[in-house]
């Protein structure tokens, strides 16, 4: 009876981590693109992208622990 519940939790955690990975990849892609367009703002873009990546990883860790 526990096997379907564990499988469901594993699938949900896996999908959350997959989404977080895609989100961090998109953040990095857009940060590189915006730095290429405006090199003067690279420090601000770097700061914002690091903060956003940390928040996305936090959501992934919460999903893992809840699963």
N, C-alpha and C positions, 0 to 999 in steps of 0.2 A: 504494500500500500504506500510505502514511503518512496519507492523508486520513481513514480510519476511526479511526485512533488519535488524531488531533488532534481530531476531532469528539467522540469519547468523552471526552477530557480537558476539552474546552470544556463539554460537558454536565455533567460532574461538578463542575467549578468553578462553573458557573452555579447548579446546585442547592445547592451549599454556601453561596454568597453569598445566595441566596434564603432559605435557612434561617436564616442569620445575621441578615438583615434582619427576618425575622419574629420571631426571638428578641429582638432589640433593641427592636422595637415592643412586644412583650409585657412586657419589663422596664419600659419607660417607662409603659405602661398601668397596670401593677400598682403602680409607684412613685407615680404620681399618685393612684391609688385609696387606697393606704395613707396618703399624706399628707393626703388629704381626711378619712379616718377618724380619724387621730391627728396633728394639726398639730404637736404638741410633738416628735415624732420625725422631723421633716422633714430635719434635718441628717444623721442617721444613715441614713435611707432614701436620700438623695441620694448619700452617700458609697458605700454598697453598690451602688446602681444604676450609678454611673459605673464602679466597678471591674468589675462583671459585664459591662457593655457593652464595656469594653476587652478583656476576656477573650474574649468572643464574636467581636469583630472580629479578634482575633489568630488565632482558629481559621479564620476566613474567609480571612485573608491566607495562612495556611499551606496551605489548600486550593488557593488560586490558584497559589501558587508550586510546589506539588507537581504540579499539573495542567499 
